[in-house]
């Protein structure tokens, strides 16, 4: 990937090293290219930085993020801003949001004191806010604290983006965000379709293969999925369930499988190649308490799988009504399991349709447009 040093720099700040949804968002931007800007990514060493290097992207591996701590992260980012002089500082995830807000607003204070200071525009993308924010923060007091923190840092942010309309709505409702743009996660539609097709495994006759791809965590509704699968097997005896992923609930889920006598039909392969798993599956089920803009659902739809998911967060922006069940919090467990089992069985008869969605190139083009709007406002305000 050729790098032009004549373009204004957009410095993206990611506080974690692993490769989750945010890391995929960043690597997709790097692979597609950011029109009119030189992309530089600041992150700790790890899977994300390794992937960015594979793509030939500019990556600054540094003491930054949750493991480095606030003081060190702030010092790291401030030094990089002073040396790199980016036009844009763009933060992802709450930790980087706070660090970037402090760093850039300190520079604004210096400007007020008439000290020569390079002052970048500050942007943020929200990837994970739930209607019930205890989903991600765990307790009501922590939720209230984080609401206050987000309200404060957004006042000093020049541009706020959300990965779905639902996410934008929650930012306004919970944090008082004023102007929020929507930048949905883009995907490589053709690439995903071809990758899954090349790994397609033809099932035995009348076999129904159900797939779950998620962390093994309480908010993913996997216990209900297992109950639903137990009911499904009574109607479709040859059905199988693959619960891919890792997490703290594995022992409990294995115990549930044993209690229901499903050991021969349910597997826990751990971390897998998601596209290969889709190639050997017929229906993907995702029963999360909340989702913002799920890459798993996007990939499954692009791959041509049947999909059943909860009607929460950004899911209705991706799926049709026939592909969704109500939030599990709206039903008791037995009713939820029965409805999910029924929907999964009916999914086989859903019509095959062409899935249309934002591509990665369209996503980066829209992002550059948002930057341009922010720069126009910035320069008008300087006059």
Sine and cosine of phi, psi and omega as CSV:
sin_phi,cos_phi,sin_psi,cos_psi,sin_omega,cos_omega
0.00,0.00,0.89,-0.46,0.00,-1.00
-0.95,0.32,0.65,-0.76,-0.01,-1.00
-0.91,-0.41,0.81,-0.58,0.03,-1.00
-0.98,-0.18,0.86,-0.51,-0.01,-1.00
-1.00,0.04,0.05,1.00,0.06,-1.00
-1.00,0.00,-0.19,0.98,-0.03,-1.00
-1.00,0.05,0.45,-0.89,0.10,-0.99
-0.90,0.44,0.58,-0.81,-0.07,-1.00
-1.00,0.02,0.74,-0.68,0.19,-0.98
-0.94,-0.33,0.95,-0.31,-0.05,-1.00
-1.00,-0.07,0.93,-0.36,0.02,-1.00
-0.99,-0.11,0.76,-0.65,-0.11,-0.99
-0.92,-0.40,0.87,-0.50,-0.02,-1.00
-0.82,-0.57,0.81,-0.58,-0.16,-0.99
-1.00,0.00,0.00,1.00,-0.06,-1.00
-0.81,-0.59,0.51,-0.86,-0.08,-1.00
-1.00,0.03,-0.31,0.95,-0.13,-0.99
-0.96,0.28,0.13,-0.99,-0.04,-1.00
-0.93,-0.36,1.00,0.08,0.10,-0.99
-0.95,-0.32,-0.43,-0.90,-0.05,-1.00
-0.89,0.45,-0.65,0.76,0.00,-1.00
-0.92,0.40,-0.67,0.74,0.02,-1.00
-0.88,0.47,-0.62,0.79,0.05,-1.00
-0.90,0.43,-0.67,0.74,0.04,-1.00
-0.83,0.56,-0.72,0.69,-0.02,-1.00
-0.92,0.39,-0.72,0.70,-0.03,-1.00
-0.92,0.40,-0.53,0.85,0.07,-1.00
-0.91,0.41,-0.64,0.77,0.07,-1.00
-0.88,0.47,-0.69,0.72,-0.01,-1.00
-0.89,0.45,-0.66,0.75,-0.04,-1.00
-0.95,0.32,-0.64,0.77,-0.02,-1.00
-0.98,0.22,-0.46,0.89,-0.06,-1.00
1.00,0.00,0.56,-0.83,-0.03,-1.00
-0.94,-0.34,0.98,-0.18,-0.14,-0.99
-0.82,0.57,0.81,-0.59,0.07,-1.00
0.99,0.10,0.03,1.00,-0.04,-1.00
-0.69,-0.72,0.45,-0.89,0.13,-0.99
-0.99,-0.13,0.93,-0.36,-0.04,-1.00
-0.99,0.15,0.79,-0.62,0.13,-0.99
-0.77,-0.63,0.72,-0.69,-0.04,-1.00
-0.91,-0.42,0.80,-0.60,0.11,-0.99
-0.98,-0.20,0.83,-0.56,0.02,-1.00
-0.33,-0.95,0.31,-0.95,0.10,-0.99
-0.96,0.30,0.36,-0.93,0.03,-1.00
-0.87,0.49,0.61,-0.79,0.00,-1.00
0.33,-0.94,-0.37,-0.93,-0.08,-1.00
-0.90,0.44,-0.62,0.78,0.00,-1.00
-0.90,0.43,-0.76,0.65,-0.03,-1.00
-0.89,0.45,-0.59,0.81,0.03,-1.00
-0.89,0.45,-0.68,0.73,0.01,-1.00
-0.91,0.43,-0.67,0.75,0.01,-1.00
-0.89,0.46,-0.61,0.79,0.04,-1.00
-0.91,0.41,-0.63,0.78,0.07,-1.00
-0.85,0.52,-0.58,0.81,-0.02,-1.00
-0.99,0.16,-0.12,0.99,-0.04,-1.00
0.98,0.22,0.33,0.94,-0.01,-1.00
-0.99,0.14,0.36,-0.93,0.09,-1.00
-0.99,0.16,0.86,-0.50,-0.01,-1.00
-0.74,-0.67,0.71,-0.70,0.06,-1.00
-0.96,-0.29,0.97,-0.23,0.08,-1.00
-0.99,0.12,0.85,-0.53,-0.12,-0.99
-0.46,-0.89,0.14,-0.99,0.09,-1.00
-0.96,0.28,1.00,0.04,-0.07,-1.00
-0.51,-0.86,0.71,-0.71,0.08,-1.00
0.88,-0.48,-0.20,-0.98,-0.13,-0.99
-0.88,0.47,-0.62,0.79,-0.01,-1.00
-0.96,0.28,-0.52,0.86,-0.02,-1.00
-0.96,0.27,-0.49,0.87,-0.04,-1.00
1.00,-0.06,0.31,-0.95,-0.11,-0.99
-0.90,0.43,-0.76,0.66,-0.09,-1.00
-0.89,0.45,-0.73,0.68,-0.01,-1.00
-0.91,0.41,-0.68,0.74,0.01,-1.00
-0.88,0.47,-0.65,0.76,0.00,-1.00
-0.91,0.42,-0.67,0.74,0.02,-1.00
-0.90,0.43,-0.66,0.75,0.01,-1.00
-0.88,0.48,-0.76,0.65,-0.05,-1.00
-0.91,0.41,-0.67,0.74,0.00,-1.00
-0.87,0.49,-0.68,0.73,0.01,-1.00
-0.90,0.44,-0.66,0.75,0.00,-1.00
-0.91,0.41,-0.65,0.76,0.03,-1.00
-0.88,0.48,-0.69,0.73,-0.02,-1.00
-0.90,0.43,-0.61,0.80,-0.05,-1.00
-1.00,0.09,-0.65,0.76,-0.08,-1.00
-1.00,0.07,-0.48,0.88,-0.04,-1.00
0.78,0.63,0.87,0.50,0.00,-1.00
-0.94,0.34,0.49,-0.87,0.13,-0.99
-0.97,0.24,-0.52,0.85,-0.06,-1.00
-0.78,-0.63,0.72,-0.69,0.27,-0.96
-0.92,-0.39,0.86,-0.52,-0.13,-0.99
-0.83,-0.56,0.90,-0.43,-0.07,-1.00
-0.98,-0.19,0.49,-0.87,0.04,-1.00
-0.72,-0.70,0.71,-0.70,-0.03,-1.00
0.97,0.24,0.50,-0.87,-0.22,-0.98
-0.84,0.54,-0.65,0.76,-0.06,-1.00
-0.89,0.45,-0.73,0.68,0.03,-1.00
-0.92,0.39,-0.56,0.83,0.04,-1.00
-0.84,0.54,-0.72,0.69,-0.04,-1.00
-0.93,0.37,-0.72,0.69,-0.01,-1.00
-0.87,0.49,-0.72,0.69,-0.02,-1.00
-0.91,0.42,-0.64,0.77,0.01,-1.00
-0.89,0.45,-0.68,0.73,0.03,-1.00
-0.90,0.43,-0.73,0.68,-0.06,-1.00
-0.88,0.48,-0.76,0.65,-0.07,-1.00
-0.94,0.34,-0.61,0.79,-0.01,-1.00
-0.96,0.28,-0.42,0.91,0.19,-0.98
-0.89,0.45,-0.65,0.76,0.03,-1.00
-0.91,0.41,-0.60,0.80,0.07,-1.00
-0.89,0.46,-0.62,0.79,0.03,-1.00
-0.90,0.43,-0.63,0.78,0.06,-1.00
-0.89,0.46,-0.64,0.77,0.00,-1.00
-0.89,0.46,-0.65,0.76,0.03,-1.00
-0.87,0.49,-0.57,0.82,0.01,-1.00
-0.99,0.13,0.18,0.98,0.08,-1.00
0.90,0.43,0.51,0.86,0.09,-1.00
-1.00,-0.07,0.71,-0.70,0.02,-1.00
-0.86,0.51,0.89,-0.46,-0.11,-0.99
-0.55,-0.83,0.72,-0.69,0.15,-0.99
-0.98,0.21,0.78,-0.62,-0.08,-1.00
-0.84,-0.54,0.96,-0.27,0.03,-1.00
-0.99,0.15,0.29,-0.96,0.19,-0.98
-0.97,0.23,0.59,-0.81,-0.01,-1.00
-0.94,-0.34,0.87,-0.49,0.06,-1.00
-0.88,-0.47,0.40,-0.92,0.06,-1.00
-0.60,-0.80,0.58,-0.81,0.14,-0.99
-0.88,-0.47,0.78,-0.63,0.04,-1.00
-1.00,-0.09,0.84,-0.55,-0.03,-1.00
-0.95,-0.32,-0.29,0.96,-0.16,-0.99
-0.50,-0.87,0.99,0.13,0.11,-0.99
-0.78,-0.63,0.73,-0.68,-0.05,-1.00
-0.96,-0.29,0.40,-0.92,0.08,-1.00
-0.86,0.52,-0.63,0.78,0.16,-0.99
-0.96,-0.27,0.98,-0.22,-0.16,-0.99
-0.96,0.27,-0.06,1.00,0.15,-0.99
-0.94,0.34,-0.24,0.97,0.06,-1.00
-0.84,0.55,-0.67,0.74,-0.05,-1.00
-0.98,-0.18,-0.41,0.91,-0.08,-1.00
-0.97,-0.23,-0.24,0.97,0.18,-0.98
1.00,0.10,-0.46,0.89,-0.02,-1.00
-0.55,-0.83,0.41,-0.91,-0.07,-1.00
-0.93,0.38,-0.60,0.80,-0.02,-1.00
-0.93,0.37,-0.63,0.78,0.04,-1.00
-0.92,0.39,-0.60,0.80,0.04,-1.00
-0.88,0.47,-0.70,0.71,0.01,-1.00
-0.90,0.43,-0.65,0.76,0.03,-1.00
-0.88,0.48,-0.73,0.68,-0.04,-1.00
-0.93,0.37,-0.53,0.85,0.10,-1.00
-0.87,0.49,-0.70,0.72,0.00,-1.00
-0.90,0.45,-0.69,0.73,0.01,-1.00
-0.88,0.48,-0.72,0.69,-0.03,-1.00
-0.92,0.39,-0.64,0.77,0.05,-1.00
-0.86,0.51,-0.69,0.72,-0.04,-1.00
-0.92,0.39,-0.73,0.68,-0.09,-1.00
-0.95,0.31,-0.47,0.88,0.03,-1.00
-0.93,0.36,-0.45,0.90,0.06,-1.00
-0.89,0.45,-0.46,0.89,0.00,-1.00
-0.97,-0.22,0.31,0.95,-0.02,-1.00
-0.96,-0.29,0.71,-0.71,-0.07,-1.00
-0.99,0.14,-0.50,0.86,-0.02,-1.00
-0.54,-0.84,0.80,-0.61,0.01,-1.00
-0.89,-0.45,0.76,-0.65,0.00,-1.00
-0.85,-0.53,0.43,-0.90,0.02,-1.00
-0.73,-0.68,0.52,-0.86,-0.07,-1.00
-0.99,0.10,-0.05,1.00,0.10,-0.99
-0.40,-0.92,0.26,-0.96,0.06,-1.00
-0.91,0.42,-0.60,0.80,0.05,-1.00
-0.86,0.50,-0.69,0.72,0.03,-1.00
-0.88,0.48,-0.69,0.72,0.03,-1.00
-0.87,0.49,-0.67,0.74,0.01,-1.00
-0.88,0.47,-0.66,0.75,0.01,-1.00
-0.93,0.36,-0.58,0.82,0.06,-1.00
-0.88,0.47,-0.64,0.77,0.03,-1.00
-0.94,0.35,-0.69,0.72,-0.08,-1.00
-0.94,0.35,-0.70,0.71,-0.13,-0.99
-1.00,-0.02,-0.55,0.83,-0.12,-0.99
-0.92,-0.38,-0.05,1.00,-0.02,-1.00
0.93,0.36,0.41,0.91,0.02,-1.00
-0.87,0.49,0.67,-0.75,-0.09,-1.00
-1.00,0.00,-0.96,0.29,-0.02,-1.00
-0.95,-0.30,0.92,-0.40,-0.03,-1.00
-0.85,-0.52,0.82,-0.57,0.09,-1.00
-1.00,-0.01,0.46,-0.89,0.02,-1.00
-0.96,-0.27,0.85,-0.53,0.04,-1.00
-0.80,-0.60,1.00,-0.01,-0.05,-1.00
-0.92,0.39,0.49,-0.87,0.09,-1.00
-0.87,0.49,0.82,-0.58,0.06,-1.00
-1.00,0.02,0.42,-0.91,0.04,-1.00
-0.71,-0.71,0.36,-0.93,0.09,-1.00
-1.00,0.03,1.00,0.05,-0.11,-0.99
-0.82,0.57,-0.79,0.61,-0.05,-1.00
-0.92,0.40,-0.67,0.74,-0.02,-1.00
-0.88,0.48,-0.68,0.74,0.01,-1.00
-0.92,0.39,-0.71,0.71,0.01,-1.00
-0.84,0.55,-0.73,0.68,-0.03,-1.00
-0.93,0.36,-0.63,0.78,-0.02,-1.00
-0.90,0.44,-0.68,0.73,0.00,-1.00
-0.95,0.32,-0.65,0.76,0.01,-1.00
-0.87,0.49,-0.60,0.80,-0.02,-1.00
-0.94,0.34,-0.29,0.96,-0.01,-1.00
-0.92,-0.39,0.26,0.96,-0.05,-1.00
-0.92,0.39,0.78,-0.63,0.06,-1.00
-0.95,-0.32,0.86,-0.51,-0.02,-1.00
-0.95,0.31,0.78,-0.63,-0.04,-1.00
-0.98,0.22,0.33,-0.94,0.19,-0.98
-0.91,0.41,0.41,-0.91,-0.04,-1.00
-0.84,0.54,0.69,-0.72,0.06,-1.00
0.92,0.40,0.18,0.98,0.03,-1.00
-1.00,0.06,0.72,-0.69,0.07,-1.00
-0.93,-0.37,0.86,-0.52,-0.08,-1.00
-0.94,-0.34,0.91,-0.41,-0.06,-1.00
-0.97,-0.23,0.64,-0.77,-0.07,-1.00
-0.79,-0.62,0.65,-0.76,0.20,-0.98
-0.82,-0.58,0.75,-0.66,0.04,-1.00
-0.82,-0.58,0.98,-0.20,-0.02,-1.00
-0.19,-0.98,0.19,-0.98,0.20,-0.98
-0.91,0.42,0.55,-0.84,0.04,-1.00
-1.00,0.07,0.98,0.22,-0.12,-0.99
-0.77,-0.64,0.40,-0.91,-0.08,-1.00
-0.83,0.55,-0.59,0.81,-0.09,-1.00
-0.97,0.26,0.00,1.00,-0.04,-1.00
-1.00,-0.08,-0.09,1.00,0.10,-1.00
0.91,0.40,0.48,0.88,-0.09,-1.00
-0.95,0.31,-0.48,0.88,0.05,-1.00
-0.91,0.42,-0.62,0.78,0.06,-1.00
-0.93,0.37,-0.62,0.78,0.04,-1.00
-0.87,0.50,-0.67,0.74,0.00,-1.00
-0.91,0.42,-0.68,0.73,0.07,-1.00
-0.86,0.51,-0.68,0.74,0.00,-1.00
-0.90,0.44,-0.64,0.76,0.00,-1.00
-0.91,0.41,-0.58,0.81,0.06,-1.00
-0.87,0.50,-0.66,0.75,0.06,-1.00
-0.93,0.36,-0.64,0.77,-0.01,-1.00
-0.87,0.49,-0.64,0.76,-0.04,-1.00
-0.88,0.47,-0.44,0.90,0.04,-1.00
-0.92,0.38,-0.46,0.89,0.01,-1.00
-0.99,-0.12,-0.50,0.87,-0.03,-1.00
-0.78,-0.62,0.99,0.12,-0.16,-0.99
-0.85,0.53,-0.48,0.87,-0.05,-1.00
-1.00,0.04,0.11,0.99,-0.09,-1.00
-0.92,0.39,0.50,-0.87,0.07,-1.00
-0.75,-0.66,0.41,-0.91,0.00,-1.00
-0.75,-0.66,0.84,-0.55,0.09,-1.00
-0.95,-0.31,0.89,-0.45,0.03,-1.00
-0.96,-0.27,1.00,-0.04,-0.06,-1.00
-1.00,0.00,0.60,-0.80,0.01,-1.00
0.75,-0.67,0.14,-0.99,-0.01,-1.00
-0.78,-0.62,0.40,-0.91,0.02,-1.00
0.30,-0.95,0.07,-1.00,-0.15,-0.99
-0.95,0.32,-0.28,0.96,-0.06,-1.00
-1.00,0.07,-0.01,1.00,-0.09,-1.00
-0.80,0.60,-0.77,0.64,-0.01,-1.00
-0.87,0.50,-0.64,0.77,0.00,-1.00
-0.92,0.40,-0.66,0.75,0.00,-1.00
-0.92,0.38,-0.63,0.78,0.05,-1.00
-0.90,0.44,-0.62,0.78,0.04,-1.00
-0.90,0.43,-0.64,0.77,0.03,-1.00
-0.89,0.45,-0.67,0.74,0.03,-1.00
-0.87,0.49,-0.70,0.72,-0.01,-1.00
-0.90,0.44,-0.68,0.73,-0.02,-1.00
-0.88,0.47,-0.58,0.81,-0.03,-1.00
-1.00,0.04,-0.06,1.00,0.02,-1.00
0.94,0.34,0.60,0.80,-0.09,-1.00
-0.95,-0.31,0.28,0.96,-0.11,-0.99
-0.85,0.53,-0.53,0.85,-0.05,-1.00
-0.99,0.17,-0.25,0.97,-0.12,-0.99
-0.93,-0.36,-0.27,0.96,-0.09,-1.00
-0.87,-0.49,0.73,-0.68,0.01,-1.00
-0.84,-0.55,0.48,-0.88,0.07,-1.00
-0.83,-0.56,0.99,0.11,-0.10,-1.00
-0.98,0.20,-0.07,1.00,-0.07,-1.00
0.98,0.18,-0.51,-0.86,0.01,-1.00
-0.95,0.31,0.75,-0.66,-0.03,-1.00
-0.73,-0.68,0.26,-0.97,0.20,-0.98
-0.94,0.33,0.90,-0.43,-0.14,-0.99
-0.90,0.44,-0.62,0.79,-0.03,-1.00
-0.95,0.32,-0.58,0.81,0.07,-1.00
-0.91,0.41,-0.64,0.77,0.03,-1.00
-0.89,0.45,-0.63,0.78,0.05,-1.00
-0.91,0.41,-0.54,0.84,0.01,-1.00
-0.91,0.41,-0.39,0.92,0.01,-1.00
-0.95,-0.31,0.36,0.93,-0.06,-1.00
-0.76,-0.65,0.30,-0.95,0.01,-1.00
-0.92,-0.39,-0.61,0.79,-0.05,-1.00
-0.74,-0.67,0.75,-0.66,0.13,-0.99
-0.98,-0.21,0.74,-0.67,0.01,-1.00
-0.87,-0.50,0.76,-0.65,0.00,-1.00
-0.69,-0.72,0.93,-0.36,-0.12,-0.99
-0.93,-0.37,0.64,0.77,-0.05,-1.00
-0.88,0.47,0.51,-0.86,0.15,-0.99
-0.90,0.43,-0.55,0.83,0.01,-1.00
-0.39,-0.92,0.55,-0.83,0.16,-0.99
-0.64,-0.77,0.50,-0.87,0.04,-1.00
-0.99,-0.16,-0.90,0.44,0.13,-0.99
-0.53,-0.85,1.00,0.03,-0.20,-0.98
-0.95,0.30,0.88,-0.47,0.10,-0.99
-0.89,0.45,-0.55,0.83,0.01,-1.00
-0.87,0.49,-0.71,0.70,0.04,-1.00
-0.91,0.41,-0.67,0.74,0.00,-1.00
-0.87,0.49,-0.72,0.70,0.00,-1.00
-0.90,0.44,-0.68,0.74,-0.02,-1.00
-0.89,0.45,-0.66,0.75,0.03,-1.00
-0.91,0.41,-0.68,0.73,0.02,-1.00
-0.89,0.45,-0.54,0.84,-0.03,-1.00
-0.98,0.20,-0.17,0.99,0.01,-1.00
1.00,0.06,0.21,0.98,0.06,-1.00
-0.96,0.27,0.42,-0.91,0.23,-0.97
-0.97,0.25,0.55,-0.83,-0.10,-1.00
-0.72,-0.70,0.67,-0.74,0.17,-0.99
-0.77,-0.64,0.80,-0.61,-0.03,-1.00
-0.54,-0.84,0.28,-0.96,0.06,-1.00
-0.96,0.29,0.57,-0.82,-0.02,-1.00
-1.00,0.09,0.94,0.34,-0.05,-1.00
-0.76,-0.65,0.44,-0.90,0.11,-0.99
0.81,0.59,-0.78,-0.63,-0.03,-1.00
-1.00,0.07,-0.01,1.00,-0.04,-1.00
-0.85,0.52,-0.67,0.74,0.03,-1.00
-0.90,0.43,-0.24,0.97,0.07,-1.00
-0.99,0.16,-0.21,0.98,-0.02,-1.00
-0.95,-0.32,-0.62,0.79,-0.18,-0.98
-0.93,-0.37,0.35,-0.94,0.11,-0.99
-1.00,0.07,0.23,-0.97,0.01,-1.00
-0.86,0.50,-0.57,0.82,-0.02,-1.00
-0.93,0.38,-0.27,0.96,-0.04,-1.00
-0.99,-0.16,0.12,0.99,-0.10,-1.00
-0.79,-0.61,0.42,-0.91,0.18,-0.98
-0.86,-0.50,0.38,-0.92,0.03,-1.00
-0.88,0.48,0.30,-0.95,0.09,-1.00
-0.79,0.61,0.66,-0.75,0.00,-1.00
-0.89,0.46,-0.37,0.93,0.01,-1.00
-0.97,0.26,-0.18,0.98,0.01,-1.00
-1.00,-0.06,-0.06,1.00,-0.07,-1.00
-0.68,-0.74,0.39,-0.92,0.13,-0.99
-0.97,0.22,0.20,-0.98,-0.16,-0.99
-0.89,0.46,-0.67,0.74,-0.02,-1.00
-0.90,0.44,-0.68,0.73,0.02,-1.00
-0.91,0.42,-0.67,0.74,0.02,-1.00
-0.86,0.51,-0.75,0.66,-0.04,-1.00
-0.88,0.47,-0.68,0.74,-0.01,-1.00
-0.90,0.43,-0.66,0.75,-0.02,-1.00
-0.93,0.37,-0.66,0.75,0.02,-1.00
-0.89,0.45,-0.70,0.72,0.02,-1.00
-0.86,0.52,-0.69,0.73,0.01,-1.00
-0.90,0.44,-0.70,0.72,-0.03,-1.00
-0.91,0.41,-0.64,0.77,0.00,-1.00
-0.90,0.43,-0.66,0.75,0.03,-1.00
-0.91,0.42,-0.65,0.76,0.01,-1.00
-0.95,0.32,-0.40,0.92,-0.05,-1.00
-0.86,0.51,-0.49,0.87,0.00,-1.00
-0.87,0.49,-0.44,0.90,-0.06,-1.00
-0.99,-0.13,0.01,1.00,0.04,-1.00
-0.91,0.41,0.61,-0.79,-0.03,-1.00
-0.92,0.39,0.53,-0.84,0.10,-0.99
-0.98,0.18,0.84,-0.55,-0.02,-1.00
-0.79,-0.61,0.39,-0.92,0.06,-1.00
-0.98,0.21,0.81,-0.59,-0.02,-1.00
-1.00,0.01,0.81,-0.59,0.03,-1.00
-0.90,-0.43,0.72,-0.69,-0.03,-1.00
-0.40,-0.92,0.25,-0.97,0.05,-1.00
-0.87,0.49,0.76,-0.65,0.07,-1.00
-0.99,0.11,0.23,-0.97,0.03,-1.00
-0.90,0.45,-0.60,0.80,0.02,-1.00
-0.92,0.40,-0.64,0.77,0.06,-1.00
-0.91,0.42,-0.62,0.78,0.02,-1.00
-0.87,0.49,-0.74,0.68,-0.03,-1.00
-0.94,0.34,-0.53,0.85,0.08,-1.00
-0.90,0.43,-0.68,0.73,0.04,-1.00
-0.90,0.44,-0.62,0.78,0.02,-1.00
-0.89,0.45,-0.69,0.72,0.04,-1.00
-0.88,0.47,-0.59,0.81,0.06,-1.00
-0.89,0.45,-0.68,0.73,0.04,-1.00
-0.88,0.47,-0.67,0.74,0.05,-1.00
-0.87,0.50,-0.69,0.73,-0.01,-1.00
-0.87,0.49,-0.66,0.75,0.05,-1.00
-0.89,0.46,-0.66,0.75,0.01,-1.00
-0.91,0.41,-0.64,0.77,0.02,-1.00
-0.91,0.41,-0.60,0.80,0.04,-1.00
-0.88,0.48,-0.71,0.70,0.02,-1.00
-0.90,0.44,-0.67,0.74,-0.03,-1.00
-0.86,0.51,-0.73,0.68,-0.04,-1.00
-0.94,0.33,-0.55,0.84,0.07,-1.00
-0.90,0.43,-0.64,0.77,-0.03,-1.00
-0.94,0.33,-0.38,0.92,0.00,-1.00
-0.98,0.20,-0.34,0.94,-0.07,-1.00
-0.96,0.29,0.00,0.00,0.00,0.00
